[in-house]
Amino acid sequence: MRCIKCGAEIPDDSKFCSNCGEIIDGNIENIGDTRNINYENAKNEPNGLSVTSLILGIASFVCIIINIYLALLCSILAIVFGAIGRKKGAKGIGTAGMVTGIVATGINVVIIFLAFIMVFYAFGAVTGI
């Protein structure tokens, strides 16, 4: 039979699902008809990598004020963890983490680029070049 929570195949005499821990009565009539259950929702639960991705994406915006290079590192890690988390099934939070990471990376790159332009402009003004 199949678990009604996650859809994993489990032995008929099981007391609980070995995949998700759902308590199983063992009596198929008490469990209900599992043929029409949408198991995709069980696969779309957040996992640790996706949550970490979202946290790093948000932290990268905060780190822009503190340290631009730390912010860039956080945003790149948010993209990587979000991509891995999406592959493991947490599409919603993984996507949110990736998007925040991508936006923060773009902002960080623009700030670093503008800082280099300002440094070269200041160097040219000082040296007369």
Order of alpha helices (4+ residues) and beta strands (2+ residues): alpha-alpha-alpha-alpha-alpha
